[in-house]
Amino acid sequence: MKAFVDKDGCISCGLCVEICPEVFRMDADGIAEPHVNTVPE
């Protein structure tokens, strides 16, 4: 599976990072982004 964040829909709440820090992080603009190529199982 590949993770994706719609940058236009992200409200910068941090929920993605809180729920799954292995996959998501906040970028310099405060928008969530995936930081791995494949989601671990």
N, C-alpha and C positions, 0 to 999 in steps of 0.2 A: 504494500500500500504506500502511496505517496501523499504526504501532507501538503496542504495548500491553504493560504490565507488570502481572502479577497481584501486587498488593501483599501479599497473604497468603502467596504462594509465594516472594517475593524474600528471599534470605538475605543481602543486602547485601555480596556478594562483590566487586562492582565490575567483573565480567566484561563486562557489557553496555556500560558506559562505555569500557572498555579496547578492546573490539572495534569499537565504532561510536560514537565521541564526537560525530559529526555528528548523531546522533539521540537518544542517551541522556545523562542526567546524574543525579547523586545529589541527592535533595531534602534538606531540613533534617533529616529523620529518618534519613538514611542509606539510604533506599530508592531504587532506580532509578526514573526516570520519563522518558518521551519528552519532548523539548522542541521538537519540530517537528510540524506537522500532517500532513505527508506525507513519507514516506521518500524521499530522493533515490536515483536509480538509479545 
